[in-house]
Amino acid sequence: MGEITEFEEGMRAPNPGVYVEVGEGRSFHTEIKDPKRITLEKGEKFPETSNKNRKWKKEEKARVH
């Protein structure tokens, strides 16, 4: 079983870093314009996203088209 790479509101950040919003489909058809970017320290809670279908993902692993 692998590590969790997508996070929802209220979950805690596993590591410090910059996280961005990603869409539920993560394809070029579900382009996100101006996704939110946040900086969290380990253990801080993820805030609410702009849309209930979005999740947070660490920036270097996120594919935002």
PDBQT receptor file of N, H, CA, C and O in Angstrom, charges set to zero:
ATOM      1  N   MET A   1       0.836  -1.163   0.000  1.00  0.00    +0.000 N 
ATOM      2  CA  MET A   1       0.000   0.000   0.000  1.00  0.00    +0.000 C 
ATOM      3  C   MET A   1       0.887   1.235   0.000  1.00  0.00    +0.000 C 
ATOM      4  O   MET A   1       1.867   1.291   0.743  1.00  0.00    +0.000 OA
ATOM      5  N   GLY A   2       0.557   2.229  -0.826  1.00  0.00    +0.000 N 
ATOM      6  H   GLY A   2      -0.239   2.183  -1.430  1.00  0.00    +0.000 HD
ATOM      7  CA  GLY A   2       1.385   3.425  -0.941  1.00  0.00    +0.000 C 
ATOM      8  C   GLY A   2       0.957   4.537  -0.006  1.00  0.00    +0.000 C 
ATOM      9  O   GLY A   2      -0.008   4.418   0.748  1.00  0.00    +0.000 OA
ATOM     10  N   GLU A   3       1.700   5.610  -0.083  1.00  0.00    +0.000 N 
ATOM     11  H   GLU A   3       2.484   5.707  -0.696  1.00  0.00    +0.000 HD
ATOM     12  CA  GLU A   3       1.375   6.756   0.758  1.00  0.00    +0.000 C 
ATOM     13  C   GLU A   3       0.234   7.569   0.149  1.00  0.00    +0.000 C 
ATOM     14  O   GLU A   3       0.004   7.526  -1.060  1.00  0.00    +0.000 OA
ATOM     15  N   ILE A   4      -0.465   8.297   0.988  1.00  0.00    +0.000 N 
ATOM     16  H   ILE A   4      -0.278   8.331   1.970  1.00  0.00    +0.000 HD
ATOM     17  CA  ILE A   4      -1.556   9.143   0.525  1.00  0.00    +0.000 C 
ATOM     18  C   ILE A   4      -0.948  10.369  -0.147  1.00  0.00    +0.000 C 
ATOM     19  O   ILE A   4      -0.053  11.003   0.412  1.00  0.00    +0.000 OA
ATOM     20  N   THR A   5      -1.430  10.711  -1.352  1.00  0.00    +0.000 N 
ATOM     21  H   THR A   5      -2.157  10.196  -1.807  1.00  0.00    +0.000 HD
ATOM     22  CA  THR A   5      -0.890  11.863  -2.075  1.00  0.00    +0.000 C 
ATOM     23  C   THR A   5      -1.924  12.968  -2.265  1.00  0.00    +0.000 C 
ATOM     24  O   THR A   5      -1.569  14.089  -2.630  1.00  0.00    +0.000 OA
ATOM     25  N   GLU A   6      -3.199  12.664  -2.023  1.00  0.00    +0.000 N 
ATOM     26  H   GLU A   6      -3.487  11.753  -1.727  1.00  0.00    +0.000 HD
ATOM     27  CA  GLU A   6      -4.255  13.670  -2.136  1.00  0.00    +0.000 C 
ATOM     28  C   GLU A   6      -4.914  13.834  -0.776  1.00  0.00    +0.000 C 
ATOM     29  O   GLU A   6      -5.175  12.857  -0.074  1.00  0.00    +0.000 OA
ATOM     30  N   PHE A   7      -5.180  15.087  -0.416  1.00  0.00    +0.000 N 
ATOM     31  H   PHE A   7      -4.969  15.880  -0.986  1.00  0.00    +0.000 HD
ATOM     32  CA  PHE A   7      -5.673  15.384   0.916  1.00  0.00    +0.000 C 
ATOM     33  C   PHE A   7      -6.943  16.216   0.855  1.00  0.00    +0.000 C 
ATOM     34  O   PHE A   7      -7.126  17.031  -0.048  1.00  0.00    +0.000 OA
ATOM     35  N   GLU A   8      -7.818  15.996   1.835  1.00  0.00    +0.000 N 
ATOM     36  H   GLU A   8      -7.669  15.334   2.569  1.00  0.00    +0.000 HD
ATOM     37  CA  GLU A   8      -9.072  16.728   1.928  1.00  0.00    +0.000 C 
ATOM     38  C   GLU A   8      -9.017  17.695   3.098  1.00  0.00    +0.000 C 
ATOM     39  O   GLU A   8      -8.144  17.609   3.961  1.00  0.00    +0.000 OA
ATOM     40  N   GLU A   9      -9.974  18.620   3.105  1.00  0.00    +0.000 N 
ATOM     41  H   GLU A   9     -10.684  18.690   2.403  1.00  0.00    +0.000 HD
ATOM     42  CA  GLU A   9     -10.083  19.606   4.176  1.00  0.00    +0.000 C 
ATOM     43  C   GLU A   9     -10.076  18.916   5.540  1.00  0.00    +0.000 C 
ATOM     44  O   GLU A   9     -10.758  17.910   5.738  1.00  0.00    +0.000 OA
ATOM     45  N   GLY A  10      -9.310  19.456   6.467  1.00  0.00    +0.000 N 
ATOM     46  H   GLY A  10      -8.756  20.273   6.306  1.00  0.00    +0.000 HD
ATOM     47  CA  GLY A  10      -9.263  18.915   7.819  1.00  0.00    +0.000 C 
ATOM     48  C   GLY A  10      -8.192  17.861   8.045  1.00  0.00    +0.000 C 
ATOM     49  O   GLY A  10      -7.819  17.601   9.189  1.00  0.00    +0.000 OA
ATOM     50  N   MET A  11      -7.688  17.247   6.974  1.00  0.00    +0.000 N 
ATOM     51  H   MET A  11      -7.991  17.458   6.044  1.00  0.00    +0.000 HD
ATOM     52  CA  MET A  11      -6.593  16.282   7.137  1.00  0.00    +0.000 C 
ATOM     53  C   MET A  11      -5.332  17.051   7.500  1.00  0.00    +0.000 C 
ATOM     54  O   MET A  11      -5.247  18.255   7.256  1.00  0.00    +0.000 OA
ATOM     55  N   ARG A  12      -4.363  16.374   8.073  1.00  0.00    +0.000 N 
ATOM     56  H   ARG A  12      -4.432  15.396   8.271  1.00  0.00    +0.000 HD
ATOM     57  CA  ARG A  12      -3.112  17.027   8.470  1.00  0.00    +0.000 C 
ATOM     58  C   ARG A  12      -2.011  16.761   7.443  1.00  0.00    +0.000 C 
ATOM     59  O   ARG A  12      -1.903  15.666   6.892  1.00  0.00    +0.000 OA
ATOM     60  N   ALA A  13      -1.205  17.783   7.203  1.00  0.00    +0.000 N 
ATOM     61  H   ALA A  13      -1.292  18.673   7.651  1.00  0.00    +0.000 HD
ATOM     62  CA  ALA A  13      -0.099  17.674   6.244  1.00  0.00    +0.000 C 
ATOM     63  C   ALA A  13       0.947  16.694   6.776  1.00  0.00    +0.000 C 
ATOM     64  O   ALA A  13       1.387  16.829   7.918  1.00  0.00    +0.000 OA
ATOM     65  N   PRO A  14       1.354  15.711   5.970  1.00  0.00    +0.000 N 
ATOM     66  CA  PRO A  14       2.349  14.740   6.424  1.00  0.00    +0.000 C 
ATOM     67  C   PRO A  14       3.760  15.312   6.440  1.00  0.00    +0.000 C 
ATOM     68  O   PRO A  14       4.618  14.846   7.191  1.00  0.00    +0.000 OA
ATOM     69  N   ASN A  15       3.998  16.325   5.607  1.00  0.00    +0.000 N 
ATOM     70  H   ASN A  15       3.301  16.703   4.997  1.00  0.00    +0.000 HD
ATOM     71  CA  ASN A  15       5.320  16.939   5.490  1.00  0.00    +0.000 C 
ATOM     72  C   ASN A  15       5.166  18.418   5.190  1.00  0.00    +0.000 C 
ATOM     73  O   ASN A  15       4.130  18.839   4.677  1.00  0.00    +0.000 OA
ATOM     74  N   PRO A  16       6.186  19.218   5.504  1.00  0.00    +0.000 N 
ATOM     75  CA  PRO A  16       6.114  20.629   5.137  1.00  0.00    +0.000 C 
ATOM     76  C   PRO A  16       6.230  20.786   3.630  1.00  0.00    +0.000 C 
ATOM     77  O   PRO A  16       6.879  19.977   2.968  1.00  0.00    +0.000 OA
ATOM     78  N   GLY A  17       5.609  21.815   3.089  1.00  0.00    +0.000 N 
ATOM     79  H   GLY A  17       5.082  22.472   3.626  1.00  0.00    +0.000 HD
ATOM     80  CA  GLY A  17       5.723  22.055   1.661  1.00  0.00    +0.000 C 
ATOM     81  C   GLY A  17       4.593  22.903   1.121  1.00  0.00    +0.000 C 
ATOM     82  O   GLY A  17       3.732  23.383   1.859  1.00  0.00    +0.000 OA
ATOM     83  N   VAL A  18       4.623  23.076  -0.209  1.00  0.00    +0.000 N 
ATOM     84  H   VAL A  18       5.322  22.686  -0.808  1.00  0.00    +0.000 HD
ATOM     85  CA  VAL A  18       3.596  23.839  -0.909  1.00  0.00    +0.000 C 
ATOM     86  C   VAL A  18       2.621  22.839  -1.512  1.00  0.00    +0.000 C 
ATOM     87  O   VAL A  18       3.018  21.881  -2.175  1.00  0.00    +0.000 OA
ATOM     88  N   TYR A  19       1.342  23.080  -1.268  1.00  0.00    +0.000 N 
ATOM     89  H   TYR A  19       1.019  23.858  -0.729  1.00  0.00    +0.000 HD
ATOM     90  CA  TYR A  19       0.286  22.213  -1.770  1.00  0.00    +0.000 C 
ATOM     91  C   TYR A  19      -0.631  23.014  -2.681  1.00  0.00    +0.000 C 
ATOM     92  O   TYR A  19      -0.868  24.196  -2.434  1.00  0.00    +0.000 OA
ATOM     93  N   VAL A  20      -1.153  22.382  -3.737  1.00  0.00    +0.000 N 
ATOM     94  H   VAL A  20      -0.960  21.422  -3.937  1.00  0.00    +0.000 HD
ATOM     95  CA  VAL A  20      -2.041  23.053  -4.686  1.00  0.00    +0.000 C 
ATOM     96  C   VAL A  20      -3.326  22.248  -4.847  1.00  0.00    +0.000 C 
ATOM     97  O   VAL A  20      -3.366  21.048  -4.574  1.00  0.00    +0.000 OA
ATOM     98  N   GLU A  21      -4.373  22.935  -5.297  1.00  0.00    +0.000 N 
ATOM     99  H   GLU A  21      -4.340  23.909  -5.518  1.00  0.00    +0.000 HD
ATOM    100  CA  GLU A  21      -5.642  22.264  -5.569  1.00  0.00    +0.000 C 
ATOM    101  C   GLU A  21      -5.535  21.483  -6.864  1.00  0.00    +0.000 C 
ATOM    102  O   GLU A  21      -4.929  21.950  -7.829  1.00  0.00    +0.000 OA
ATOM    103  N   VAL A  22      -6.115  20.308  -6.888  1.00  0.00    +0.000 N 
ATOM    104  H   VAL A  22      -6.607  19.929  -6.104  1.00  0.00    +0.000 HD
ATOM    105  CA  VAL A  22      -6.227  19.525  -8.121  1.00  0.00    +0.000 C 
ATOM    106  C   VAL A  22      -7.694  19.145  -8.291  1.00  0.00    +0.000 C 
ATOM    107  O   VAL A  22      -8.431  19.006  -7.315  1.00  0.00    +0.000 OA
ATOM    108  N   GLY A  23      -8.106  18.977  -9.553  1.00  0.00    +0.000 N 
ATOM    109  H   GLY A  23      -7.508  19.089 -10.346  1.00  0.00    +0.000 HD
ATOM    110  CA  GLY A  23      -9.485  18.593  -9.850  1.00  0.00    +0.000 C 
ATOM    111  C   GLY A  23      -9.682  17.108  -9.664  1.00  0.00    +0.000 C 
ATOM    112  O   GLY A  23      -8.721  16.349  -9.539  1.00  0.00    +0.000 OA
ATOM    113  N   GLU A  24     -10.947  16.700  -9.646  1.00  0.00    +0.000 N 
ATOM    114  H   GLU A  24     -11.727  17.317  -9.748  1.00  0.00    +0.000 HD
ATOM    115  CA  GLU A  24     -11.234  15.293  -9.408  1.00  0.00    +0.000 C 
ATOM    116  C   GLU A  24     -10.829  14.392 -10.568  1.00  0.00    +0.000 C 
ATOM    117  O   GLU A  24     -10.449  13.243 -10.346  1.00  0.00    +0.000 OA
ATOM    118  N   GLY A  25     -10.903  14.889 -11.801  1.00  0.00    +0.000 N 
ATOM    119  H   GLY A  25     -11.212  15.823 -11.982  1.00  0.00    +0.000 HD
ATOM    120  CA  GLY A  25     -10.574  14.052 -12.958  1.00  0.00    +0.000 C 
ATOM    121  C   GLY A  25      -9.110  14.052 -13.308  1.00  0.00    +0.000 C 
ATOM    122  O   GLY A  25      -8.595  13.078 -13.857  1.00  0.00    +0.000 OA
ATOM    123  N   ARG A  26      -8.429  15.150 -12.992  1.00  0.00    +0.000 N 
ATOM    124  H   ARG A  26      -8.847  15.941 -12.547  1.00  0.00    +0.000 HD
ATOM    125  CA  ARG A  26      -7.014  15.339 -13.294  1.00  0.00    +0.000 C 
ATOM    126  C   ARG A  26      -6.675  15.064 -14.753  1.00  0.00    +0.000 C 
ATOM    127  O   ARG A  26      -5.629  14.491 -15.056  1.00  0.00    +0.000 OA
ATOM    128  N   SER A  27      -7.571  15.477 -15.662  1.00  0.00    +0.000 N 
ATOM    129  H   SER A  27      -8.421  15.943 -15.416  1.00  0.00    +0.000 HD
ATOM    130  CA  SER A  27      -7.275  15.361 -17.079  1.00  0.00    +0.000 C 
ATOM    131  C   SER A  27      -7.282  16.759 -17.679  1.00  0.00    +0.000 C 
ATOM    132  O   SER A  27      -7.668  17.718 -17.012  1.00  0.00    +0.000 OA
ATOM    133  N   PHE A  28      -6.861  16.882 -18.927  1.00  0.00    +0.000 N 
ATOM    134  H   PHE A  28      -6.547  16.103 -19.470  1.00  0.00    +0.000 HD
ATOM    135  CA  PHE A  28      -6.808  18.202 -19.538  1.00  0.00    +0.000 C 
ATOM    136  C   PHE A  28      -8.199  18.797 -19.744  1.00  0.00    +0.000 C 
ATOM    137  O   PHE A  28      -8.320  19.999 -19.981  1.00  0.00    +0.000 OA
ATOM    138  N   HIS A  29      -9.244  17.987 -19.660  1.00  0.00    +0.000 N 
ATOM    139  H   HIS A  29      -9.146  17.011 -19.467  1.00  0.00    +0.000 HD
ATOM    140  CA  HIS A  29     -10.609  18.487 -19.799  1.00  0.00    +0.000 C 
ATOM    141  C   HIS A  29     -11.095  19.197 -18.541  1.00  0.00    +0.000 C 
ATOM    142  O   HIS A  29     -12.045  19.978 -18.604  1.00  0.00    +0.000 OA
ATOM    143  N   THR A  30     -10.464  18.940 -17.410  1.00  0.00    +0.000 N 
ATOM    144  H   THR A  30      -9.693  18.306 -17.359  1.00  0.00    +0.000 HD
ATOM    145  CA  THR A  30     -10.887  19.552 -16.147  1.00  0.00    +0.000 C 
ATOM    146  C   THR A  30      -9.853  20.565 -15.674  1.00  0.00    +0.000 C 
ATOM    147  O   THR A  30      -9.405  20.527 -14.528  1.00  0.00    +0.000 OA
ATOM    148  N   GLU A  31      -9.488  21.462 -16.564  1.00  0.00    +0.000 N 
ATOM    149  H   GLU A  31      -9.852  21.493 -17.495  1.00  0.00    +0.000 HD
ATOM    150  CA  GLU A  31      -8.476  22.469 -16.258  1.00  0.00    +0.000 C 
ATOM    151  C   GLU A  31      -8.918  23.363 -15.107  1.00  0.00    +0.000 C 
ATOM    152  O   GLU A  31     -10.066  23.804 -15.055  1.00  0.00    +0.000 OA
ATOM    153  N   ILE A  32      -8.000  23.624 -14.190  1.00  0.00    +0.000 N 
ATOM    154  H   ILE A  32      -7.068  23.266 -14.232  1.00  0.00    +0.000 HD
ATOM    155  CA  ILE A  32      -8.264  24.528 -13.074  1.00  0.00    +0.000 C 
ATOM    156  C   ILE A  32      -7.535  25.824 -13.364  1.00  0.00    +0.000 C 
ATOM    157  O   ILE A  32      -6.318  25.841 -13.544  1.00  0.00    +0.000 OA
ATOM    158  N   LYS A  33      -8.283  26.896 -13.407  1.00  0.00    +0.000 N 
ATOM    159  H   LYS A  33      -9.272  26.883 -13.261  1.00  0.00    +0.000 HD
ATOM    160  CA  LYS A  33      -7.675  28.205 -13.611  1.00  0.00    +0.000 C 
ATOM    161  C   LYS A  33      -7.357  28.803 -12.240  1.00  0.00    +0.000 C 
ATOM    162  O   LYS A  33      -8.216  28.840 -11.359  1.00  0.00    +0.000 OA
ATOM    163  N   ASP A  34      -6.141  29.262 -12.069  1.00  0.00    +0.000 N 
ATOM    164  H   ASP A  34      -5.443  29.232 -12.785  1.00  0.00    +0.000 HD
ATOM    165  CA  ASP A  34      -5.684  29.859 -10.811  1.00  0.00    +0.000 C 
ATOM    166  C   ASP A  34      -5.976  28.981  -9.591  1.00  0.00    +0.000 C 
ATOM    167  O   ASP A  34      -6.725  29.393  -8.705  1.00  0.00    +0.000 OA
ATOM    168  N   PRO A  35      -5.397  27.783  -9.532  1.00  0.00    +0.000 N 
ATOM    169  CA  PRO A  35      -5.625  26.930  -8.354  1.00  0.00    +0.000 C 
ATOM    170  C   PRO A  35      -5.012  27.573  -7.105  1.00  0.00    +0.000 C 
ATOM    171  O   PRO A  35      -3.995  28.262  -7.188  1.00  0.00    +0.000 OA
ATOM    172  N   LYS A  36      -5.632  27.346  -5.965  1.00  0.00    +0.000 N 
ATOM    173  H   LYS A  36      -6.458  26.787  -5.897  1.00  0.00    +0.000 HD
ATOM    174  CA  LYS A  36      -5.086  27.865  -4.700  1.00  0.00    +0.000 C 
ATOM    175  C   LYS A  36      -3.772  27.159  -4.408  1.00  0.00    +0.000 C 
ATOM    176  O   LYS A  36      -3.626  25.965  -4.673  1.00  0.00    +0.000 OA
ATOM    177  N   ARG A  37      -2.813  27.903  -3.860  1.00  0.00    +0.000 N 
ATOM    178  H   ARG A  37      -2.931  28.873  -3.644  1.00  0.00    +0.000 HD
ATOM    179  CA  ARG A  37      -1.531  27.353  -3.411  1.00  0.00    +0.000 C 
ATOM    180  C   ARG A  37      -1.369  27.746  -1.950  1.00  0.00    +0.000 C 
ATOM    181  O   ARG A  37      -1.579  28.899  -1.574  1.00  0.00    +0.000 OA
ATOM    182  N   ILE A  38      -0.994  26.775  -1.139  1.00  0.00    +0.000 N 
ATOM    183  H   ILE A  38      -0.823  25.839  -1.444  1.00  0.00    +0.000 HD
ATOM    184  CA  ILE A  38      -0.799  27.041   0.281  1.00  0.00    +0.000 C 
ATOM    185  C   ILE A  38       0.527  26.445   0.736  1.00  0.00    +0.000 C 
ATOM    186  O   ILE A  38       1.013  25.478   0.150  1.00  0.00    +0.000 OA
ATOM    187  N   THR A  39       1.099  27.016   1.766  1.00  0.00    +0.000 N 
ATOM    188  H   THR A  39       0.704  27.801   2.242  1.00  0.00    +0.000 HD
ATOM    189  CA  THR A  39       2.314  26.483   2.375  1.00  0.00    +0.000 C 
ATOM    190  C   THR A  39       1.942  25.999   3.769  1.00  0.00    +0.000 C 
ATOM    191  O   THR A  39       1.419  26.758   4.584  1.00  0.00    +0.000 OA
ATOM    192  N   LEU A  40       2.217  24.737   4.030  1.00  0.00    +0.000 N 
ATOM    193  H   LEU A  40       2.643  24.120   3.367  1.00  0.00    +0.000 HD
ATOM    194  CA  LEU A  40       1.898  24.150   5.329  1.00  0.00    +0.000 C 
ATOM    195  C   LEU A  40       3.136  23.533   5.959  1.00  0.00    +0.000 C 
ATOM    196  O   LEU A  40       4.046  23.082   5.264  1.00  0.00    +0.000 OA
ATOM    197  N   GLU A  41       3.156  23.521   7.262  1.00  0.00    +0.000 N 
ATOM    198  H   GLU A  41       2.417  23.888   7.827  1.00  0.00    +0.000 HD
ATOM    199  CA  GLU A  41       4.175  22.796   8.013  1.00  0.00    +0.000 C 
ATOM    200  C   GLU A  41       3.599  21.431   8.377  1.00  0.00    +0.000 C 
ATOM    201  O   GLU A  41       2.384  21.237   8.346  1.00  0.00    +0.000 OA
ATOM    202  N   LYS A  42       4.457  20.505   8.715  1.00  0.00    +0.000 N 
ATOM    203  H   LYS A  42       5.444  20.663   8.740  1.00  0.00    +0.000 HD
ATOM    204  CA  LYS A  42       4.014  19.168   9.092  1.00  0.00    +0.000 C 
ATOM    205  C   LYS A  42       3.018  19.252  10.251  1.00  0.00    +0.000 C 
ATOM    206  O   LYS A  42       3.284  19.902  11.262  1.00  0.00    +0.000 OA
ATOM    207  N   GLY A  43       1.869  18.589  10.094  1.00  0.00    +0.000 N 
ATOM    208  H   GLY A  43       1.653  18.061   9.273  1.00  0.00    +0.000 HD
ATOM    209  CA  GLY A  43       0.867  18.554  11.146  1.00  0.00    +0.000 C 
ATOM    210  C   GLY A  43      -0.214  19.619  11.045  1.00  0.00    +0.000 C 
ATOM    211  O   GLY A  43      -1.227  19.527  11.738  1.00  0.00    +0.000 OA
ATOM    212  N   GLU A  44      -0.023  20.636  10.195  1.00  0.00    +0.000 N 
ATOM    213  H   GLU A  44       0.800  20.710   9.632  1.00  0.00    +0.000 HD
ATOM    214  CA  GLU A  44      -1.055  21.654  10.037  1.00  0.00    +0.000 C 
ATOM    215  C   GLU A  44      -2.220  21.083   9.230  1.00  0.00    +0.000 C 
ATOM    216  O   GLU A  44      -2.033  20.210   8.382  1.00  0.00    +0.000 OA
ATOM    217  N   LYS A  45      -3.428  21.589   9.506  1.00  0.00    +0.000 N 
ATOM    218  H   LYS A  45      -3.580  22.298  10.195  1.00  0.00    +0.000 HD
ATOM    219  CA  LYS A  45      -4.617  21.094   8.816  1.00  0.00    +0.000 C 
ATOM    220  C   LYS A  45      -4.806  21.780   7.467  1.00  0.00    +0.000 C 
ATOM    221  O   LYS A  45      -4.513  22.965   7.305  1.00  0.00    +0.000 OA
ATOM    222  N   PHE A  46      -5.305  21.003   6.502  1.00  0.00    +0.000 N 
ATOM    223  H   PHE A  46      -5.543  20.040   6.634  1.00  0.00    +0.000 HD
ATOM    224  CA  PHE A  46      -5.617  21.547   5.186  1.00  0.00    +0.000 C 
ATOM    225  C   PHE A  46      -6.900  22.369   5.266  1.00  0.00    +0.000 C 
ATOM    226  O   PHE A  46      -7.872  21.939   5.885  1.00  0.00    +0.000 OA
ATOM    227  N   PRO A  47      -6.910  23.561   4.638  1.00  0.00    +0.000 N 
ATOM    228  CA  PRO A  47      -8.116  24.384   4.636  1.00  0.00    +0.000 C 
ATOM    229  C   PRO A  47      -9.123  23.885   3.594  1.00  0.00    +0.000 C 
ATOM    230  O   PRO A  47      -8.870  22.917   2.877  1.00  0.00    +0.000 OA
ATOM    231  N   GLU A  48     -10.241  24.554   3.532  1.00  0.00    +0.000 N 
ATOM    232  H   GLU A  48     -10.446  25.341   4.114  1.00  0.00    +0.000 HD
ATOM    233  CA  GLU A  48     -11.281  24.246   2.549  1.00  0.00    +0.000 C 
ATOM    234  C   GLU A  48     -10.769  24.590   1.153  1.00  0.00    +0.000 C 
ATOM    235  O   GLU A  48     -10.015  25.549   0.985  1.00  0.00    +0.000 OA
ATOM    236  N   THR A  49     -11.178  23.809   0.153  1.00  0.00    +0.000 N 
ATOM    237  H   THR A  49     -11.790  23.031   0.290  1.00  0.00    +0.000 HD
ATOM    238  CA  THR A  49     -10.817  24.106  -1.235  1.00  0.00    +0.000 C 
ATOM    239  C   THR A  49     -11.871  25.032  -1.842  1.00  0.00    +0.000 C 
ATOM    240  O   THR A  49     -12.904  25.292  -1.224  1.00  0.00    +0.000 OA
ATOM    241  N   SER A  50     -11.609  25.526  -3.044  1.00  0.00    +0.000 N 
ATOM    242  H   SER A  50     -10.770  25.315  -3.546  1.00  0.00    +0.000 HD
ATOM    243  CA  SER A  50     -12.533  26.429  -3.728  1.00  0.00    +0.000 C 
ATOM    244  C   SER A  50     -13.787  25.708  -4.209  1.00  0.00    +0.000 C 
ATOM    245  O   SER A  50     -14.813  26.341  -4.462  1.00  0.00    +0.000 OA
ATOM    246  N   ASN A  51     -13.705  24.391  -4.333  1.00  0.00    +0.000 N 
ATOM    247  H   ASN A  51     -12.872  23.878  -4.127  1.00  0.00    +0.000 HD
ATOM    248  CA  ASN A  51     -14.776  23.600  -4.913  1.00  0.00    +0.000 C 
ATOM    249  C   ASN A  51     -14.803  22.250  -4.186  1.00  0.00    +0.000 C 
ATOM    250  O   ASN A  51     -13.746  21.685  -3.904  1.00  0.00    +0.000 OA
ATOM    251  N   LYS A  52     -15.981  21.736  -3.883  1.00  0.00    +0.000 N 
ATOM    252  H   LYS A  52     -16.839  22.195  -4.112  1.00  0.00    +0.000 HD
ATOM    253  CA  LYS A  52     -16.076  20.486  -3.113  1.00  0.00    +0.000 C 
ATOM    254  C   LYS A  52     -15.472  19.277  -3.821  1.00  0.00    +0.000 C 
ATOM    255  O   LYS A  52     -15.188  18.268  -3.175  1.00  0.00    +0.000 OA
ATOM    256  N   ASN A  53     -15.269  19.359  -5.141  1.00  0.00    +0.000 N 
ATOM    257  H   ASN A  53     -15.500  20.179  -5.666  1.00  0.00    +0.000 HD
ATOM    258  CA  ASN A  53     -14.705  18.242  -5.901  1.00  0.00    +0.000 C 
ATOM    259  C   ASN A  53     -13.183  18.272  -5.980  1.00  0.00    +0.000 C 
ATOM    260  O   ASN A  53     -12.579  17.379  -6.574  1.00  0.00    +0.000 OA
ATOM    261  N   ARG A  54     -12.563  19.277  -5.394  1.00  0.00    +0.000 N 
ATOM    262  H   ARG A  54     -13.054  20.002  -4.912  1.00  0.00    +0.000 HD
ATOM    263  CA  ARG A  54     -11.107  19.400  -5.454  1.00  0.00    +0.000 C 
ATOM    264  C   ARG A  54     -10.450  18.832  -4.206  1.00  0.00    +0.000 C 
ATOM    265  O   ARG A  54     -11.077  18.676  -3.159  1.00  0.00    +0.000 OA
ATOM    266  N   LYS A  55      -9.173  18.529  -4.353  1.00  0.00    +0.000 N 
ATOM    267  H   LYS A  55      -8.663  18.656  -5.204  1.00  0.00    +0.000 HD
ATOM    268  CA  LYS A  55      -8.366  18.032  -3.236  1.00  0.00    +0.000 C 
ATOM    269  C   LYS A  55      -7.040  18.763  -3.255  1.00  0.00    +0.000 C 
ATOM    270  O   LYS A  55      -6.733  19.481  -4.206  1.00  0.00    +0.000 OA
ATOM    271  N   TRP A  56      -6.257  18.583  -2.210  1.00  0.00    +0.000 N 
ATOM    272  H   TRP A  56      -6.506  18.000  -1.437  1.00  0.00    +0.000 HD
ATOM    273  CA  TRP A  56      -4.923  19.173  -2.118  1.00  0.00    +0.000 C 
ATOM    274  C   TRP A  56      -3.890  18.124  -2.490  1.00  0.00    +0.000 C 
ATOM    275  O   TRP A  56      -4.052  16.944  -2.179  1.00  0.00    +0.000 OA
ATOM    276  N   LYS A  57      -2.828  18.555  -3.157  1.00  0.00    +0.000 N 
ATOM    277  H   LYS A  57      -2.696  19.513  -3.410  1.00  0.00    +0.000 HD
ATOM    278  CA  LYS A  57      -1.745  17.651  -3.527  1.00  0.00    +0.000 C 
ATOM    279  C   LYS A  57      -0.438  18.440  -3.448  1.00  0.00    +0.000 C 
ATOM    280  O   LYS A  57      -0.408  19.631  -3.756  1.00  0.00    +0.000 OA
ATOM    281  N   LYS A  58       0.640  17.772  -3.034  1.00  0.00    +0.000 N 
ATOM    282  H   LYS A  58       0.616  16.805  -2.784  1.00  0.00    +0.000 HD
ATOM    283  CA  LYS A  58       1.935  18.450  -2.928  1.00  0.00    +0.000 C 
ATOM    284  C   LYS A  58       2.344  18.953  -4.319  1.00  0.00    +0.000 C 
ATOM    285  O   LYS A  58       2.211  18.233  -5.308  1.00  0.00    +0.000 OA
ATOM    286  N   GLU A  59       2.833  20.177  -4.385  1.00  0.00    +0.000 N 
ATOM    287  H   GLU A  59       2.940  20.762  -3.581  1.00  0.00    +0.000 HD
ATOM    288  CA  GLU A  59       3.057  20.845  -5.667  1.00  0.00    +0.000 C 
ATOM    289  C   GLU A  59       3.935  20.068  -6.640  1.00  0.00    +0.000 C 
ATOM    290  O   GLU A  59       3.598  20.000  -7.823  1.00  0.00    +0.000 OA
ATOM    291  N   GLU A  60       5.029  19.486  -6.204  1.00  0.00    +0.000 N 
ATOM    292  H   GLU A  60       5.302  19.541  -5.243  1.00  0.00    +0.000 HD
ATOM    293  CA  GLU A  60       5.894  18.794  -7.157  1.00  0.00    +0.000 C 
ATOM    294  C   GLU A  60       5.264  17.533  -7.735  1.00  0.00    +0.000 C 
ATOM    295  O   GLU A  60       5.730  17.015  -8.750  1.00  0.00    +0.000 OA
ATOM    296  N   LYS A  61       4.183  17.025  -7.081  1.00  0.00    +0.000 N 
ATOM    297  H   LYS A  61       3.804  17.446  -6.256  1.00  0.00    +0.000 HD
ATOM    298  CA  LYS A  61       3.507  15.829  -7.580  1.00  0.00    +0.000 C 
ATOM    299  C   LYS A  61       2.204  16.165  -8.311  1.00  0.00    +0.000 C 
ATOM    300  O   LYS A  61       1.606  15.301  -8.953  1.00  0.00    +0.000 OA
ATOM    301  N   ALA A  62       1.769  17.420  -8.211  1.00  0.00    +0.000 N 
ATOM    302  H   ALA A  62       2.254  18.122  -7.689  1.00  0.00    +0.000 HD
ATOM    303  CA  ALA A  62       0.483  17.814  -8.787  1.00  0.00    +0.000 C 
ATOM    304  C   ALA A  62       0.625  18.072 -10.295  1.00  0.00    +0.000 C 
ATOM    305  O   ALA A  62       1.629  18.606 -10.765  1.00  0.00    +0.000 OA
ATOM    306  N   ARG A  63      -0.405  17.677 -11.020  1.00  0.00    +0.000 N 
ATOM    307  H   ARG A  63      -1.221  17.243 -10.638  1.00  0.00    +0.000 HD
ATOM    308  CA  ARG A  63      -0.469  17.955 -12.458  1.00  0.00    +0.000 C 
ATOM    309  C   ARG A  63      -1.658  18.878 -12.677  1.00  0.00    +0.000 C 
ATOM    310  O   ARG A  63      -2.795  18.426 -12.803  1.00  0.00    +0.000 OA
ATOM    311  N   VAL A  64      -1.385  20.161 -12.719  1.00  0.00    +0.000 N 
ATOM    312  H   VAL A  64      -0.461  20.528 -12.616  1.00  0.00    +0.000 HD
ATOM    313  CA  VAL A  64      -2.437  21.144 -12.960  1.00  0.00    +0.000 C 
ATOM    314  C   VAL A  64      -2.230  21.677 -14.351  1.00  0.00    +0.000 C 
ATOM    315  O   VAL A  64      -1.248  22.378 -14.597  1.00  0.00    +0.000 OA
ATOM    316  N   HIS A  65      -3.122  21.368 -15.272  1.00  0.00    +0.000 N 
ATOM    317  H   HIS A  65      -3.919  20.799 -15.072  1.00  0.00    +0.000 HD
ATOM    318  CA  HIS A  65      -2.966  21.760 -16.679  1.00  0.00    +0.000 C 
ATOM    319  C   HIS A  65      -3.490  23.142 -16.912  1.00  0.00    +0.000 C 
ATOM    320  O   HIS A  65      -3.442  23.639 -18.037  1.00  0.00    +0.000 OA
TER     321      HIS A  65
